[in-house]
């Protein structure tokens, strides 16, 4: 028997905690729970419990095992998109309406060539647009920086050369520069060319050795180093010549060897890798880096 004015009971809404979604996205982007622990600072067992809570909340399986690999189920694949959208909205609400909001730092990686050239102007322009933002900048080699990106330790990477697609990321060629021989032109005329090069892996090193070998020019490695300051010192101290970009040579005041005594070295691309879940400030910073690298 129905009662006048009565209403049907409403189904209780279930909320999905954002901390569970944040951990879920971190696992997806890192590729494993073990790697995700480095970005969200939880133990692997704590992450496993969070994912069990998330699956219980949704009453769906999100992961499946393939040997030792942890893969997403179709539902898990669908959830990734929704989770990123919800987290972006959450972060926007907190950033826009939160009181005394202290934003998460934007982590950038770039090769030394750009840290010494375009970074100061980019930081100055970014500070004016986002005065409350915090940045963490890491300078290193392209391979090292992309490894950190793959482990979710960096949000943006400005590197040299193409290195393939990466999960949860986009990449664009934002500039081109021709490699150049740098140093004292008189040294380049020696029968055996002394070289000052970075350690492997290094595309400039590979290009220099390849073209010299193809032209059957004798060479000798006189200084090998993992960092550019030591390479600069070796070139300025006239120990030998090196190979970098023209932009680098101009900024450092190092002579470019154009006499034709050495084989031509190729062009190299500047690539910007961005995480898909960047904040508005992170997106703006990526745009500034892209513009500066193209100049």
Secondary structure by P-SEA (a helix, b strand, c coil): cccccccccccbbbbbbaaaaaaaaaaaaacccccccccccccaaaaaaaaaaaaaaaccccccccccbbbbcaaaaaaaaaaaaaaaaaaaaaaaccccccccbbbbbbccccccccaaaaaaaaaaacccbbbbbbbccaaaaaaaaaacccccccccccccccccccccccbbbbbbbbcccccccccbbbbbbbccccaaaaaaaaaaaaabbbbbbccccccaaaaaaaaaaccbbbbbcaaaaaaacccccccccccbbbbbbbbbbbbccccaaaaaaaaaaaaaaac
